[in-house]
């Protein structure tokens, strides 16, 4: 195992623990994957996060083969299919966060009630139809729901957030839960007002230069100013 792979495995484990500390997951319900080499790394099934060690993280190939005696997450299919279908995404975080899961039970998407929804790639966070966990049918439904998006709900199940890194996917999962909380709090008063397509498009442009940027982007911003 190279130093780079060890660091990535350790980052994945810390993110699993962070899900529970952040209150967006409980027990071992969630799972995380990250693109690596000719396949991806994924959290194992059924091992408590506080017991995870780097050797427990499973290296899987695109054909679903893996080595060793540790079994991958039962949800490996949608992790693999998302990463394979979306070269723009490098990490996938799946949680059972309470309020987002509640919205998924209602079978609803999350609408543009707050500008931060643009972090998920568009004006809505769609809800994939229910399919049994771990199935190819669920993987297919999730890939469809994520078209043009970086996050979706899964009916009667939970949340998927994907991004260019584990850290950004985890942050997006937190944002989805915050949006779901706001949405549920608004519903007793009726369907909330939502931002327009143009308003969200403007936010997405702003997000391209929000926060700390790579040196290349920083240089471009200086030249444009």
C-alpha positions in Angstrom: 0.0 0.0 0.0 1.5 3.3 -1.0 1.5 6.4 1.2 -1.0 8.1 -1.0 -3.4 5.1 -0.8 -3.0 4.9 3.0 -3.8 8.6 3.3 -6.9 8.2 1.2 -8.1 5.2 3.2 -7.5 7.2 6.4 -9.4 10.1 5.0 -12.4 7.9 4.2 -12.4 6.4 7.7 -12.3 9.9 9.3 -15.2 11.0 7.0 -17.3 8.0 8.1 -16.7 9.0 11.8 -17.5 12.6 10.9 -20.9 11.6 9.5 -22.0 10.4 12.9 -20.4 13.3 14.8 -22.2 15.8 12.5 -25.5 14.1 13.2 -26.2 13.1 9.6 -25.9 9.4 10.2 -26.2 6.8 12.9 -24.4 3.5 13.5 -23.0 2.0 10.3 -26.1 2.9 8.1 -24.1 5.2 5.8 -21.2 4.5 3.5 -18.5 6.3 1.5 -16.4 5.7 -1.6 -13.7 7.5 -3.4 -12.1 7.0 -6.8 -8.6 5.4 -6.7 -6.4 3.9 -9.3 -8.2 1.6 -11.7 -11.3 1.4 -9.4 -12.4 2.8 -6.1 -12.1 2.5 -2.3 -15.2 1.9 -0.3 -16.1 1.5 3.4 -16.8 -2.1 4.5 -20.1 -3.6 5.6 -21.0 -4.0 9.2 -17.9 -2.7 10.9 -18.4 0.1 13.5 -16.7 3.3 12.4 -14.7 3.6 15.6 -13.3 0.1 14.9 -12.2 0.9 11.3 -8.6 0.6 10.3 -7.1 1.3 6.9 -6.9 -2.4 6.0 -10.7 -2.6 6.4 -11.4 -0.2 3.5 -12.1 -2.3 0.5 -10.4 -1.7 -2.9 -12.9 -2.6 -5.7 -12.5 -2.9 -9.4 -15.1 -1.7 -11.9 -16.1 -5.3 -12.5 -17.0 -5.6 -8.8 -14.1 -7.9 -8.0 -12.0 -7.2 -4.9 -9.3 -8.9 -2.9 -9.1 -9.9 0.8 -11.7 -11.2 3.3 -13.4 -7.9 4.2 -16.7 -7.4 2.4 -17.5 -4.0 0.9 -20.6 -2.0 1.7 -23.8 -3.7 0.5 -24.4 -0.5 -1.5 -21.3 -0.9 -3.6 -23.4 -1.0 -6.8 -24.6 2.6 -6.7 -21.1 3.8 -5.6 -19.5 2.0 -8.6 -22.2 3.1 -11.1 -22.1 6.7 -10.0 -18.3 7.0 -10.2 -18.3 5.1 -13.5 -21.0 7.2 -15.1 -19.7 10.6 -13.7 -16.0 11.3 -14.4 -16.6 14.7 -12.8 -17.2 13.1 -9.4 -14.6 11.4 -7.3 -16.3 10.6 -4.1 -19.7 9.5 -2.9 -21.2 9.9 0.5 -24.4 8.1 1.5 -26.3 8.9 4.7 -29.6 8.3 6.5 -29.8 11.8 7.8 -33.2 12.3 9.6 -34.9 15.2 7.8 -33.7 14.4 4.3 -34.9 10.8 4.8 -38.2 12.2 6.0 -38.6 14.2 2.8 -37.7 11.0 0.8 -40.5 9.1 2.7 -42.9 11.8 1.4 -41.6 11.0 -2.1 -40.7 14.7 -2.7 -37.8 16.4 -4.2 -36.3 19.4 -2.3 -37.1 22.6 -4.2 -35.1 25.8 -4.5 -36.1 27.2 -1.1 -32.6 28.5 -0.4 -29.8 29.5 -2.7 -27.4 26.9 -1.2 -29.3 24.3 -3.2 -27.1 25.3 -6.1 -24.2 23.4 -4.5 -26.0 20.3 -5.6 -25.8 21.3 -9.2 -29.3 22.7 -9.9 -32.6 24.0 -8.8 -33.8 20.8 -7.1 -32.5 17.8 -5.3 -34.5 15.0 -7.0 -35.8 11.9 -5.2 -35.1 8.5 -6.9 -38.0 6.0 -6.6 -37.8 3.3 -4.0 -35.8 0.1 -4.8 -34.5 -2.4 -2.3 -31.1 -1.5 -0.8 -28.0 -3.0 -2.5 -29.8 -3.8 -5.7 -28.9 -3.0 -9.3 -32.4 -1.4 -9.7 -31.5 1.1 -7.0 -28.2 1.9 -8.6 -29.9 2.5 -11.9 -32.5 4.7 -10.3 -29.8 6.7 -8.5 -27.7 7.3 -11.6 -30.8 8.6 -13.4 -31.7 10.9 -10.5 -28.2 12.4 -10.4 -28.2 13.4 -14.0 -27.2 17.1 -13.9 -26.9 16.9 -10.1 -24.5 16.1 -7.4 -27.0 15.0 -4.8 -30.3 13.2 -4.6 -32.7 11.5 -2.2 -33.7 7.9 -2.3 -37.3 7.2 -1.5 -37.8 5.6 1.9 -34.0 5.3 2.3 -31.7 8.3 2.5 -29.3 10.7 0.8 -26.5 10.5 -1.8 -24.0 13.4 -2.1 -21.1 13.2 -4.6 -18.4 15.7 -5.4 -14.7 16.0 -6.5 -13.4 15.0 -3.1 -14.5 13.2 0.1 -14.5 16.5 2.0 -16.7 18.3 -0.5 -19.1 15.3 -0.8 -19.5 15.2 3.0 -20.1 19.0 3.1 -22.8 18.6 0.5 -24.5 15.9 2.5 -24.7 18.3 5.4 -26.2 21.0 3.1 -28.8 18.5 1.9 -29.8 17.8 5.5 -30.0 21.5 6.2 -32.2 22.2 3.2 -34.5 19.2 4.1 -34.9 20.7 7.6 -35.8 24.1 6.3 -38.3 22.5 3.8 -40.1 20.4 6.5 -40.3 23.5 8.7 -41.9 25.5 5.9 -44.5 22.9 4.8 -47.0 23.4 7.7 -47.5 26.9 6.3 -48.0 25.6 2.8 -45.8 25.1 -0.2 -42.9 27.6 0.2 -41.9 30.2 -2.3 -38.9 29.0 -4.4 -36.1 30.8 -6.3 -36.4 30.9 -10.1 -34.2 29.1 -12.6 -32.4 32.4 -13.4 -31.7 33.1 -9.8 -30.2 29.7 -9.1 -28.2 29.9 -12.3 -26.7 33.2 -11.0 -25.8 31.6 -7.7 -24.1 28.7 -9.6 -21.9 31.2 -11.4 -21.0 32.9 -8.1 -20.2 29.5 -6.5 -17.5 28.9 -9.1 -15.3 31.5 -7.4 -16.6 31.1 -3.8 -14.1 30.2 -1.1 -10.5 29.3 -1.5 -9.4 28.5 -5.0 -6.5 26.8 -6.8 -3.6 29.1 -7.9 -4.8 28.9 -11.5 -8.3 30.1 -10.6 -6.9 32.8 -8.3 -4.7 34.1 -11.2 -7.7 34.2 -13.5 -9.7 36.2 -10.9 -6.9 38.7 -10.6 -6.7 39.1 -14.4 -10.5 39.6 -14.6 -10.6 42.2 -11.8 
